[in-house]
Amino acid sequence: MREILLVAAGGALGAAGRYLVGLQALRLFGPAWPAGTFAVNVIGSFIMGMAFAWLAPKGPDGARLALLLMTGMLGGFTTFSAFSLDLWLMIEDERFWSAISYALLSVTLSLAALAGGVSLVRSMAP
């Protein structure tokens, strides 16, 4: 039960964060391109990389914290389903270049952000 509560608490925080980022992105960039989903997926990937590099060597204590941060918070913050829907809507609207750029930039920058997070934490380790 403790593990479920950790995941649920983290998920609530992550979902609220995603909502706030989405609102701000909509205010700044408008509805033409899914900047909010893009931002949370890239930012979340960076944080996931940092969390992985920081928690992996910590054993059981790291595993419990990973439930809160990685499974819960980042699971609630990032969203592949929203990415898929945004991409589908662009394709349906025949905005093919937007769809291609969104897919390529999302995957490439999210992977680069994850690698950056891992590298950052590992470079700070003694």
C-alpha positions in Angstrom: 0.0 0.0 0.0 2.9 2.4 0.8 4.2 2.0 -2.8 0.8 2.9 -4.3 0.6 6.0 -2.1 4.0 7.1 -3.3 3.1 6.6 -6.9 -0.3 8.4 -6.4 1.3 11.4 -4.6 3.9 11.8 -7.3 1.4 11.4 -10.0 -0.8 14.1 -8.6 2.2 16.5 -8.4 3.3 15.6 -11.9 -0.2 16.0 -13.4 -0.6 19.4 -11.8 2.8 20.5 -13.1 1.9 19.3 -16.6 -1.4 21.3 -16.5 0.5 24.5 -15.4 3.1 24.1 -18.1 0.4 23.5 -20.7 -1.4 26.7 -19.6 1.7 28.8 -19.8 2.7 27.4 -23.2 -0.8 28.1 -24.5 -0.5 31.7 -23.3 3.0 32.2 -24.7 2.7 30.3 -28.0 -1.0 29.8 -28.8 -2.8 26.7 -29.9 -1.2 26.2 -33.3 1.6 23.9 -32.1 1.5 21.6 -29.0 4.3 23.5 -27.2 3.0 22.4 -23.7 3.2 18.7 -24.5 6.5 19.2 -26.2 7.9 21.1 -23.2 6.8 18.6 -20.6 8.2 15.6 -22.6 11.6 17.2 -23.1 11.8 18.6 -19.5 10.5 15.3 -18.1 13.1 13.4 -20.1 15.9 15.5 -18.7 14.6 15.1 -15.1 14.2 11.3 -15.8 17.8 11.1 -16.8 18.9 12.9 -13.7 16.7 10.8 -11.5 17.9 7.5 -13.1 21.6 8.4 -12.7 21.1 9.6 -9.1 18.8 6.8 -7.8 20.1 3.7 -9.6 23.2 3.3 -7.3 21.1 3.8 -4.2 19.6 0.3 -4.1 16.3 -0.3 -2.2 16.1 3.3 -0.9 16.5 4.6 -4.4 13.8 2.2 -5.6 11.2 3.7 -3.2 12.2 7.2 -4.2 12.0 6.2 -7.9 8.3 5.2 -7.3 7.6 8.7 -6.1 9.7 10.6 -8.6 10.0 8.5 -11.8 6.9 6.4 -11.9 4.6 8.8 -10.1 5.7 12.4 -10.7 7.3 12.0 -14.1 4.6 9.5 -15.2 2.0 12.2 -14.4 4.1 15.0 -15.8 5.1 13.6 -19.2 2.5 12.2 -21.6 3.0 10.0 -24.6 -0.7 9.7 -25.2 -1.1 13.5 -25.5 1.9 13.5 -27.9 0.2 10.8 -30.0 -3.1 12.7 -30.1 -1.4 16.0 -31.0 0.5 14.3 -33.8 -2.7 12.6 -35.0 -4.6 15.9 -35.1 -1.9 17.5 -37.2 -2.0 14.6 -39.6 -5.8 14.8 -39.8 -5.5 18.5 -40.5 -3.0 17.7 -43.2 -0.3 19.8 -41.5 2.3 17.2 -42.5 5.4 19.3 -42.0 4.3 20.4 -38.6 3.6 16.7 -37.7 7.0 15.6 -39.0 8.9 18.3 -37.2 6.9 17.7 -34.0 7.6 14.0 -34.0 11.3 14.3 -34.9 12.0 17.2 -32.5 10.0 15.5 -29.6 11.8 12.2 -29.9 15.3 13.7 -30.6 15.2 16.4 -28.0 13.6 14.1 -25.3 16.4 11.5 -25.8 19.1 14.2 -25.8 17.6 15.7 -22.7 17.6 12.3 -20.9 21.2 11.8 -21.9 22.0 15.3 -20.7 20.4 14.6 -17.3 22.3 11.3 -16.9 25.6 13.0 -17.9 25.0 16.0 -15.5 24.4 13.8 -12.5 27.3 11.4 -13.3 29.7 14.3 -13.8 28.9 15.5 -10.3 29.5 12.1 -8.7 32.7 11.8 -6.7 
